[in-house]
Amino acid sequence: MKPKSQKSIKFIEELHKHIVRSPLLRKNVQNKNESQIQTELRPIIFDYMVKHFQNQSWKNPESGAKKYFYWEGQEDRHTKKKTESFASRNYPDFIITNPYMIAIEYKKSGSGSIVKQGLGQCLMHTLGGEFDFVYCLIHDESTNKKIVKSTKNEKENMIIQKFWDNYNVYMKFL
């Protein structure tokens, strides 16, 4: 895992802000599956990458975004043999390779069991050594937002903070 810097923290925090502030982000996800939401997230993340490269004064920021942003299932990129752990390979939903190696996971559920599954996936991305950071966005589908509310609890808050401090996993809930 790469040590965090102010620049890397800012990059991941701004990515999250860009996603949640986007008018394209679907608020009600109950009638869509994860794959459909991921398809909708793709242009939002791509737009963030274009803006990032514009701020870096790239001559063609869109080509930078195309080169350094990948999504699961995209042909011919990042399809090399993946590192195996526990007899399976880790494939994040999205990958950013510049300026940092970042795996992005998206989960949606009304139950905490999917949150725990997502946490496990995120840990494998950084502990497996392929990624420096993981950004995990979890959409709470429960009618009373019980998952989001649980993140205010001391125990859950401590767990989220430990994931960030010790494993470079940045978790956010909607």
N, CA and C atoms as a LAMMPS dump frame, in Angstrom:
ITEM: TIMESTEP
0
ITEM: NUMBER OF ATOMS
522
ITEM: BOX BOUNDS ff ff ff
-5.0000000000000000e+02 5.0000000000000000e+02
-5.0000000000000000e+02 5.0000000000000000e+02
-5.0000000000000000e+02 5.0000000000000000e+02
ITEM: ATOMS id mol type element x y z
1 1 1 N 0.837 -1.181 0
2 1 2 C 0 0 0
3 1 3 C 0.876 1.237 0
4 2 1 N 0.424 2.198 -0.72
5 2 2 C 1.137 3.457 -0.804
6 2 3 C 0.79 4.314 0.41
7 3 1 N 1.783 5.012 0.962
8 3 2 C 1.447 5.941 2.061
9 3 3 C 0.544 7.065 1.542
10 4 1 N -0.366 7.499 2.385
11 4 2 C -1.251 8.598 2.01
12 4 3 C -0.473 9.906 2.025
13 5 1 N -0.812 10.763 1.088
14 5 2 C -0.274 12.122 1.051
15 5 3 C -1.471 13.063 1.015
16 6 1 N -1.224 14.324 1.244
17 6 2 C -2.322 15.298 1.157
18 6 3 C -2.935 15.286 -0.237
19 7 1 N -2.092 15.105 -1.263
20 7 2 C -2.588 15.08 -2.642
21 7 3 C -3.458 13.852 -2.902
22 8 1 N -3.044 12.7 -2.401
23 8 2 C -3.843 11.492 -2.645
24 8 3 C -5.169 11.55 -1.889
25 9 1 N -5.132 12.059 -0.671
26 9 2 C -6.362 12.217 0.108
27 9 3 C -7.313 13.175 -0.594
28 10 1 N -6.781 14.276 -1.055
29 10 2 C -7.596 15.273 -1.764
30 10 3 C -8.21 14.671 -3.034
31 11 1 N -7.427 13.9 -3.774
32 11 2 C -7.926 13.283 -5.008
33 11 3 C -9.139 12.396 -4.718
34 12 1 N -9.013 11.534 -3.715
35 12 2 C -10.102 10.602 -3.395
36 12 3 C -11.309 11.341 -2.821
37 13 1 N -11.079 12.313 -1.952
38 13 2 C -12.193 13.089 -1.4
39 13 3 C -12.921 13.858 -2.489
40 14 1 N -12.175 14.439 -3.423
41 14 2 C -12.81 15.192 -4.51
42 14 3 C -13.553 14.272 -5.471
43 15 1 N -13.032 13.071 -5.679
44 15 2 C -13.744 12.089 -6.496
45 15 3 C -15.108 11.8 -5.868
46 16 1 N -15.109 11.549 -4.57
47 16 2 C -16.37 11.276 -3.884
48 16 3 C -17.336 12.46 -4
49 17 1 N -16.848 13.654 -3.741
50 17 2 C -17.709 14.847 -3.836
51 17 3 C -18.27 15.004 -5.246
52 18 1 N -17.439 14.764 -6.24
53 18 2 C -17.889 14.89 -7.629
54 18 3 C -19.03 13.91 -7.919
55 19 1 N -18.878 12.689 -7.431
56 19 2 C -19.906 11.675 -7.678
57 19 3 C -21.211 12.043 -6.978
58 20 1 N -21.158 12.364 -5.701
59 20 2 C -22.405 12.595 -4.96
60 20 3 C -23.077 13.913 -5.33
61 21 1 N -22.339 14.845 -5.884
62 21 2 C -22.931 16.121 -6.308
63 21 3 C -23.428 16.091 -7.749
64 22 1 N -23.123 15.044 -8.47
65 22 2 C -23.512 14.964 -9.875
66 22 3 C -25.029 14.843 -10
67 23 1 N -25.619 15.636 -10.886
68 23 2 C -27.061 15.495 -11.129
69 23 3 C -27.393 14.159 -11.802
70 24 1 N -26.373 13.468 -12.32
71 24 2 C -26.588 12.171 -12.962
72 24 3 C -26.668 11.015 -11.969
73 25 1 N -26.262 11.279 -10.723
74 25 2 C -26.286 10.213 -9.727
75 25 3 C -27.722 9.899 -9.332
76 26 1 N -28.095 8.663 -9.515
77 26 2 C -29.44 8.209 -9.181
78 26 3 C -29.581 8.137 -7.671
79 27 1 N -30.62 8.734 -7.153
80 27 2 C -30.868 8.712 -5.712
81 27 3 C -31.632 7.462 -5.29
82 28 1 N -32.635 7.098 -6.071
83 28 2 C -33.418 5.902 -5.775
84 28 3 C -32.912 4.775 -6.666
85 29 1 N -32.268 3.79 -6.058
86 29 2 C -31.65 2.708 -6.823
87 29 3 C -32.411 1.391 -6.701
88 30 1 N -33.559 1.408 -6.046
89 30 2 C -34.256 0.165 -5.73
90 30 3 C -34.741 -0.598 -6.957
91 31 1 N -35.011 0.064 -8.052
92 31 2 C -35.512 -0.627 -9.24
93 31 3 C -34.409 -0.942 -10.243
94 32 1 N -33.166 -0.761 -9.847
95 32 2 C -32.017 -1.016 -10.719
96 32 3 C -31.076 -2.001 -10.04
97 33 1 N -30.394 -2.809 -10.841
98 33 2 C -29.4 -3.696 -10.26
99 33 3 C -28.039 -2.982 -10.217
100 34 1 N -27.078 -3.593 -9.529
101 34 2 C -25.768 -2.95 -9.368
102 34 3 C -25.108 -2.649 -10.703
103 35 1 N -25.224 -3.553 -11.636
104 35 2 C -24.612 -3.372 -12.947
105 35 3 C -25.182 -2.14 -13.665
106 36 1 N -26.479 -1.924 -13.553
107 36 2 C -27.1 -0.753 -14.174
108 36 3 C -26.606 0.534 -13.523
109 37 1 N -26.478 0.548 -12.208
110 37 2 C -25.99 1.738 -11.509
111 37 3 C -24.533 1.977 -11.863
112 38 1 N -23.741 0.923 -11.954
113 38 2 C -22.339 1.073 -12.325
114 38 3 C -22.213 1.688 -13.723
115 39 1 N -23.099 1.291 -14.626
116 39 2 C -23.111 1.877 -15.968
117 39 3 C -23.408 3.372 -15.892
118 40 1 N -24.267 3.767 -14.963
119 40 2 C -24.581 5.187 -14.789
120 40 3 C -23.447 5.938 -14.091
121 41 1 N -22.689 5.249 -13.248
122 41 2 C -21.563 5.888 -12.56
123 41 3 C -20.386 6.152 -13.509
124 42 1 N -20.247 5.32 -14.514
125 42 2 C -19.105 5.405 -15.435
126 42 3 C -18.881 6.816 -15.996
127 43 1 N -19.901 7.469 -16.589
128 43 2 C -19.638 8.809 -17.132
129 43 3 C -19.358 9.858 -16.05
130 44 1 N -19.864 9.645 -14.855
131 44 2 C -19.598 10.587 -13.757
132 44 3 C -18.122 10.517 -13.37
133 45 1 N -17.6 9.303 -13.245
134 45 2 C -16.186 9.14 -12.889
135 45 3 C -15.304 9.606 -14.045
136 46 1 N -15.707 9.291 -15.272
137 46 2 C -14.948 9.736 -16.449
138 46 3 C -14.852 11.263 -16.472
139 47 1 N -15.959 11.926 -16.186
140 47 2 C -15.981 13.392 -16.145
141 47 3 C -15.017 13.924 -15.089
142 48 1 N -14.971 13.265 -13.934
143 48 2 C -14.026 13.666 -12.89
144 48 3 C -12.59 13.549 -13.395
145 49 1 N -12.301 12.458 -14.077
146 49 2 C -10.947 12.256 -14.589
147 49 3 C -10.584 13.317 -15.627
148 50 1 N -11.512 13.66 -16.508
149 50 2 C -11.258 14.717 -17.494
150 50 3 C -10.934 16.021 -16.771
151 51 1 N -11.731 16.361 -15.765
152 51 2 C -11.488 17.596 -15.004
153 51 3 C -10.138 17.543 -14.279
154 52 1 N -9.794 16.378 -13.753
155 52 2 C -8.497 16.227 -13.082
156 52 3 C -7.36 16.536 -14.059
157 53 1 N -7.419 15.954 -15.253
158 53 2 C -6.345 16.179 -16.219
159 53 3 C -6.368 17.606 -16.77
160 54 1 N -7.532 18.235 -16.859
161 54 2 C -7.599 19.654 -17.227
162 54 3 C -6.853 20.489 -16.2
163 55 1 N -7.082 20.189 -14.917
164 55 2 C -6.398 20.92 -13.844
165 55 3 C -4.894 20.67 -13.845
166 56 1 N -4.462 19.576 -14.452
167 56 2 C -3.043 19.261 -14.569
168 56 3 C -2.459 19.828 -15.868
169 57 1 N -3.271 20.606 -16.593
170 57 2 C -2.877 21.273 -17.849
171 57 3 C -2.508 20.298 -18.965
172 58 1 N -3.202 19.177 -19.011
173 58 2 C -2.978 18.245 -20.116
174 58 3 C -3.527 18.862 -21.396
175 59 1 N -2.852 18.632 -22.515
176 59 2 C -3.322 19.153 -23.804
177 59 3 C -4.622 18.486 -24.221
178 60 1 N -4.731 17.187 -23.933
179 60 2 C -5.945 16.456 -24.278
180 60 3 C -6.415 15.673 -23.047
181 61 1 N -7.129 16.337 -22.141
182 61 2 C -7.538 15.671 -20.896
183 61 3 C -8.459 14.477 -21.114
184 62 1 N -9.246 14.494 -22.171
185 62 2 C -10.145 13.372 -22.439
186 62 3 C -9.351 12.112 -22.788
187 63 1 N -8.26 12.271 -23.532
188 63 2 C -7.449 11.088 -23.855
189 63 3 C -6.779 10.544 -22.59
190 64 1 N -6.408 11.422 -21.658
191 64 2 C -5.865 10.969 -20.379
192 64 3 C -6.889 10.173 -19.6
193 65 1 N -8.136 10.668 -19.591
194 65 2 C -9.202 9.948 -18.893
195 65 3 C -9.436 8.584 -19.532
196 66 1 N -9.408 8.524 -20.856
197 66 2 C -9.599 7.243 -21.547
198 66 3 C -8.465 6.279 -21.248
199 67 1 N -7.265 6.811 -21.133
200 67 2 C -6.095 5.966 -20.92
201 67 3 C -6.006 5.441 -19.487
202 68 1 N -6.422 6.241 -18.512
203 68 2 C -6.181 5.912 -17.108
204 68 3 C -7.427 5.546 -16.3
205 69 1 N -8.554 5.386 -16.991
206 69 2 C -9.79 4.986 -16.314
207 69 3 C -10.333 3.739 -17.004
208 70 1 N -10.648 2.734 -16.218
209 70 2 C -11.111 1.446 -16.726
210 70 3 C -12.329 1.005 -15.924
211 71 1 N -13.239 0.295 -16.567
212 71 2 C -14.368 -0.277 -15.845
213 71 3 C -14.423 -1.776 -16.124
214 72 1 N -14.997 -2.488 -15.172
215 72 2 C -15.086 -3.94 -15.263
216 72 3 C -15.786 -4.346 -16.554
217 73 1 N -15.177 -5.261 -17.264
218 73 2 C -15.758 -5.736 -18.515
219 73 3 C -15.231 -5.028 -19.743
220 74 1 N -14.498 -3.947 -19.579
221 74 2 C -13.938 -3.225 -20.716
222 74 3 C -12.87 -4.107 -21.364
223 75 1 N -12.935 -4.254 -22.663
224 75 2 C -12.015 -5.146 -23.377
225 75 3 C -10.623 -4.538 -23.514
226 76 1 N -9.638 -5.425 -23.553
227 76 2 C -8.252 -5.1 -23.888
228 76 3 C -7.49 -4.261 -22.876
229 77 1 N -8.048 -3.946 -21.74
230 77 2 C -7.311 -3.164 -20.761
231 77 3 C -7.504 -3.784 -19.391
232 78 1 N -6.426 -3.9 -18.681
233 78 2 C -6.445 -4.457 -17.323
234 78 3 C -7.035 -5.859 -17.297
235 79 1 N -6.899 -6.556 -18.422
236 79 2 C -7.387 -7.931 -18.461
237 79 3 C -6.236 -8.915 -18.293
238 80 1 N -5.053 -8.396 -17.996
239 80 2 C -3.916 -9.28 -17.752
240 80 3 C -4.244 -10.209 -16.587
241 81 1 N -3.452 -11.241 -16.462
242 81 2 C -3.686 -12.186 -15.377
243 81 3 C -3.653 -11.447 -14.042
244 82 1 N -4.73 -11.521 -13.322
245 82 2 C -4.847 -10.853 -12.032
246 82 3 C -4.243 -11.726 -10.945
247 83 1 N -3.8 -11.073 -9.902
248 83 2 C -3.284 -11.781 -8.757
249 83 3 C -4.413 -12.566 -8.107
250 84 1 N -4.145 -13.808 -7.823
251 84 2 C -5.155 -14.631 -7.173
252 84 3 C -4.965 -14.608 -5.666
253 85 1 N -6.08 -14.667 -4.975
254 85 2 C -6.063 -14.869 -3.533
255 85 3 C -7.276 -15.724 -3.195
256 86 1 N -7.044 -16.727 -2.396
257 86 2 C -8.088 -17.678 -2.019
258 86 3 C -8.772 -18.281 -3.245
259 87 1 N -7.948 -18.615 -4.244
260 87 2 C -8.383 -19.298 -5.469
261 87 3 C -9.346 -18.48 -6.322
262 88 1 N -9.303 -17.161 -6.207
263 88 2 C -10.103 -16.331 -7.1
264 88 3 C -9.348 -15.03 -7.383
265 89 1 N -9.764 -14.357 -8.431
266 89 2 C -9.118 -13.104 -8.817
267 89 3 C -9.981 -11.923 -8.395
268 90 1 N -9.31 -10.801 -8.147
269 90 2 C -10.015 -9.597 -7.708
270 90 3 C -10.219 -8.652 -8.889
271 91 1 N -11.452 -8.336 -9.184
272 91 2 C -11.801 -7.408 -10.239
273 91 3 C -12.663 -6.29 -9.663
274 92 1 N -12.098 -5.107 -9.481
275 92 2 C -12.923 -3.999 -8.997
276 92 3 C -13.917 -3.553 -10.074
277 93 1 N -14.916 -2.811 -9.662
278 93 2 C -15.898 -2.29 -10.61
279 93 3 C -15.267 -1.267 -11.544
280 94 1 N -14.376 -0.441 -11
281 94 2 C -13.672 0.575 -11.773
282 94 3 C -12.228 0.628 -11.299
283 95 1 N -11.349 1.086 -12.193
284 95 2 C -9.937 1.258 -11.847
285 95 3 C -9.468 2.6 -12.376
286 96 1 N -8.77 3.334 -11.529
287 96 2 C -8.05 4.537 -11.944
288 96 3 C -6.573 4.206 -11.771
289 97 1 N -5.775 4.442 -12.818
290 97 2 C -4.357 4.097 -12.744
291 97 3 C -3.437 5.311 -12.672
292 98 1 N -3.971 6.484 -12.812
293 98 2 C -3.171 7.706 -12.738
294 98 3 C -4.063 8.804 -12.195
295 99 1 N -3.671 9.476 -11.158
296 99 2 C -2.345 9.593 -10.58
297 99 3 C -2.021 8.52 -9.534
298 100 1 N -2.988 7.696 -9.169
299 100 2 C -2.792 6.642 -8.177
300 100 3 C -3.494 5.395 -8.668
301 101 1 N -3.062 4.253 -8.174
302 101 2 C -3.751 2.993 -8.475
303 101 3 C -4.913 2.878 -7.485
304 102 1 N -6.119 3.129 -7.996
305 102 2 C -7.313 3.149 -7.144
306 102 3 C -8.338 2.161 -7.68
307 103 1 N -8.769 1.256 -6.825
308 103 2 C -9.892 0.375 -7.139
309 103 3 C -11.147 1.067 -6.616
310 104 1 N -12.213 0.987 -7.384
311 104 2 C -13.488 1.573 -6.962
312 104 3 C -14.524 0.454 -6.926
313 105 1 N -15.174 0.321 -5.784
314 105 2 C -16.238 -0.661 -5.617
315 105 3 C -17.544 0.071 -5.331
316 106 1 N -18.612 -0.393 -5.955
317 106 2 C -19.952 0.133 -5.698
318 106 3 C -20.828 -1.023 -5.239
319 107 1 N -21.537 -0.8 -4.152
320 107 2 C -22.482 -1.79 -3.632
321 107 3 C -23.793 -1.088 -3.324
322 108 1 N -24.888 -1.836 -3.43
323 108 2 C -26.183 -1.313 -3.018
324 108 3 C -26.934 -2.422 -2.312
325 109 1 N -27.544 -2.051 -1.211
326 109 2 C -28.279 -3.057 -0.45
327 109 3 C -29.051 -2.393 0.673
328 110 1 N -30.018 -3.116 1.161
329 110 2 C -30.74 -2.685 2.343
330 110 3 C -30.285 -3.447 3.571
331 111 1 N -29.246 -4.277 3.397
332 111 2 C -28.775 -5.062 4.536
333 111 3 C -27.278 -4.879 4.74
334 112 1 N -26.863 -5.005 5.968
335 112 2 C -25.462 -4.838 6.314
336 112 3 C -24.57 -5.945 5.801
337 113 1 N -25.135 -7.09 5.425
338 113 2 C -24.292 -8.189 4.95
339 113 3 C -23.567 -7.82 3.66
340 114 1 N -24.198 -7.036 2.801
341 114 2 C -23.541 -6.593 1.567
342 114 3 C -22.421 -5.612 1.899
343 115 1 N -22.603 -4.812 2.937
344 115 2 C -21.548 -3.901 3.383
345 115 3 C -20.32 -4.714 3.773
346 116 1 N -20.521 -5.762 4.53
347 116 2 C -19.4 -6.605 4.964
348 116 3 C -18.741 -7.3 3.774
349 117 1 N -19.536 -7.72 2.821
350 117 2 C -18.985 -8.323 1.604
351 117 3 C -18.113 -7.296 0.87
352 118 1 N -18.616 -6.071 0.748
353 118 2 C -17.855 -5.007 0.087
354 118 3 C -16.557 -4.698 0.811
355 119 1 N -16.613 -4.689 2.141
356 119 2 C -15.404 -4.445 2.92
357 119 3 C -14.355 -5.511 2.646
358 120 1 N -14.79 -6.754 2.569
359 120 2 C -13.863 -7.841 2.277
360 120 3 C -13.224 -7.68 0.912
361 121 1 N -14.013 -7.333 -0.09
362 121 2 C -13.473 -7.101 -1.426
363 121 3 C -12.446 -5.975 -1.396
364 122 1 N -12.775 -4.903 -0.717
365 122 2 C -11.882 -3.75 -0.649
366 122 3 C -10.548 -4.115 -0.011
367 123 1 N -10.607 -4.87 1.06
368 123 2 C -9.368 -5.303 1.718
369 123 3 C -8.496 -6.121 0.771
370 124 1 N -9.11 -6.985 0.002
371 124 2 C -8.338 -7.814 -0.922
372 124 3 C -7.636 -6.951 -1.967
373 125 1 N -8.246 -5.853 -2.365
374 125 2 C -7.623 -4.982 -3.375
375 125 3 C -6.329 -4.353 -2.857
376 126 1 N -6.339 -3.871 -1.619
377 126 2 C -5.111 -3.238 -1.118
378 126 3 C -4.15 -4.265 -0.527
379 127 1 N -4.659 -5.219 0.226
380 127 2 C -3.764 -6.211 0.828
381 127 3 C -3.12 -7.112 -0.225
382 128 1 N -3.808 -7.31 -1.345
383 128 2 C -3.254 -8.109 -2.433
384 128 3 C -2.137 -7.404 -3.179
385 129 1 N -1.986 -6.099 -2.948
386 129 2 C -0.877 -5.358 -3.519
387 129 3 C -1.105 -4.755 -4.889
388 130 1 N -2.251 -4.972 -5.5
389 130 2 C -2.483 -4.419 -6.833
390 130 3 C -2.889 -2.942 -6.808
391 131 1 N -3.46 -2.499 -5.702
392 131 2 C -3.978 -1.135 -5.631
393 131 3 C -3.443 -0.424 -4.4
394 132 1 N -3.227 0.876 -4.56
395 132 2 C -2.756 1.702 -3.447
396 132 3 C -3.913 2.129 -2.559
397 133 1 N -5.071 2.356 -3.18
398 133 2 C -6.244 2.854 -2.475
399 133 3 C -7.489 2.184 -3.027
400 134 1 N -8.541 2.183 -2.199
401 134 2 C -9.861 1.727 -2.646
402 134 3 C -10.876 2.771 -2.205
403 135 1 N -11.736 3.127 -3.143
404 135 2 C -12.878 3.98 -2.832
405 135 3 C -14.107 3.079 -2.921
406 136 1 N -14.833 2.967 -1.824
407 136 2 C -16.007 2.097 -1.755
408 136 3 C -17.24 2.955 -1.475
409 137 1 N -18.181 2.927 -2.407
410 137 2 C -19.416 3.684 -2.266
411 137 3 C -20.557 2.698 -2.075
412 138 1 N -21.279 2.861 -0.981
413 138 2 C -22.38 1.951 -0.661
414 138 3 C -23.679 2.736 -0.605
415 139 1 N -24.623 2.305 -1.415
416 139 2 C -25.948 2.92 -1.504
417 139 3 C -26.887 2.153 -0.577
418 140 1 N -27.407 2.82 0.415
419 140 2 C -28.334 2.215 1.374
420 140 3 C -29.735 2.224 0.771
421 141 1 N -30.263 1.04 0.501
422 141 2 C -31.598 0.913 -0.083
423 141 3 C -32.696 0.747 0.955
424 142 1 N -32.338 0.62 2.213
425 142 2 C -33.371 0.398 3.228
426 142 3 C -34.287 1.619 3.319
427 143 1 N -35.547 1.381 3.628
428 143 2 C -36.512 2.476 3.657
429 143 3 C -36.199 3.496 4.745
430 144 1 N -35.625 3.054 5.844
431 144 2 C -35.322 3.991 6.932
432 144 3 C -33.832 4.362 6.997
433 145 1 N -33.074 3.998 5.954
434 145 2 C -31.635 4.32 5.88
435 145 3 C -30.87 3.796 7.095
436 146 1 N -31.18 2.575 7.484
437 146 2 C -30.565 2.01 8.694
438 146 3 C -29.051 1.824 8.56
439 147 1 N -28.563 1.55 7.355
440 147 2 C -27.112 1.394 7.173
441 147 3 C -26.419 2.736 7.348
442 148 1 N -26.949 3.766 6.714
443 148 2 C -26.361 5.109 6.852
444 148 3 C -26.4 5.538 8.314
445 149 1 N -27.53 5.314 8.968
446 149 2 C -27.648 5.683 10.388
447 149 3 C -26.642 4.929 11.244
448 150 1 N -26.366 3.678 10.902
449 150 2 C -25.429 2.88 11.705
450 150 3 C -24.012 3.438 11.657
451 151 1 N -23.686 4.168 10.591
452 151 2 C -22.326 4.723 10.492
453 151 3 C -22.079 5.829 11.513
454 152 1 N -23.121 6.262 12.183
455 152 2 C -22.979 7.268 13.247
456 152 3 C -22.614 6.614 14.58
457 153 1 N -22.785 5.293 14.655
458 153 2 C -22.441 4.571 15.875
459 153 3 C -20.932 4.545 16.076
460 154 1 N -20.528 4.517 17.324
461 154 2 C -19.098 4.538 17.643
462 154 3 C -18.355 3.352 17.03
463 155 1 N -18.906 2.153 17.124
464 155 2 C -18.225 0.964 16.619
465 155 3 C -18.049 1.026 15.103
466 156 1 N -19.107 1.332 14.378
467 156 2 C -19.029 1.398 12.923
468 156 3 C -18.092 2.521 12.479
469 157 1 N -18.175 3.64 13.181
470 157 2 C -17.304 4.758 12.853
471 157 3 C -15.842 4.37 13.035
472 158 1 N -15.548 3.651 14.117
473 158 2 C -14.186 3.188 14.383
474 158 3 C -13.723 2.229 13.282
475 159 1 N -14.597 1.32 12.846
476 159 2 C -14.254 0.363 11.794
477 159 3 C -13.944 1.101 10.489
478 160 1 N -14.806 2.036 10.116
479 160 2 C -14.595 2.815 8.887
480 160 3 C -13.263 3.56 8.954
481 161 1 N -12.971 4.151 10.105
482 161 2 C -11.714 4.895 10.262
483 161 3 C -10.501 3.968 10.193
484 162 1 N -10.601 2.793 10.799
485 162 2 C -9.491 1.827 10.742
486 162 3 C -9.238 1.359 9.312
487 163 1 N -10.297 1.141 8.562
488 163 2 C -10.121 0.739 7.164
489 163 3 C -9.344 1.799 6.393
490 164 1 N -9.637 3.061 6.664
491 164 2 C -8.931 4.144 5.982
492 164 3 C -7.502 4.271 6.513
493 165 1 N -7.35 4.317 7.823
494 165 2 C -6.026 4.516 8.419
495 165 3 C -5.064 3.373 8.125
496 166 1 N -5.542 2.141 8.221
497 166 2 C -4.656 0.981 8.143
498 166 3 C -4.612 0.288 6.787
499 167 1 N -5.667 0.446 5.97
500 167 2 C -5.747 -0.321 4.727
501 167 3 C -6.043 0.524 3.49
502 168 1 N -6.079 1.849 3.636
503 168 2 C -6.32 2.767 2.516
504 168 3 C -7.656 2.523 1.818
505 169 1 N -8.656 2.124 2.592
506 169 2 C -10.005 1.912 2.056
507 169 3 C -10.875 3.073 2.516
508 170 1 N -11.325 3.872 1.549
509 170 2 C -12.136 5.062 1.791
510 170 3 C -13.595 4.681 1.568
511 171 1 N -14.358 4.564 2.654
512 171 2 C -15.75 4.112 2.565
513 171 3 C -16.715 5.276 2.758
514 172 1 N -17.705 5.326 1.872
515 172 2 C -18.745 6.339 1.97
516 172 3 C -20.097 5.689 1.715
517 173 1 N -21.119 6.254 2.335
518 173 2 C -22.463 5.701 2.273
519 173 3 C -23.445 6.754 1.775
520 174 1 N -24.386 6.316 0.971
521 174 2 C -25.461 7.189 0.477
522 174 3 C -26.806 6.675 0.973
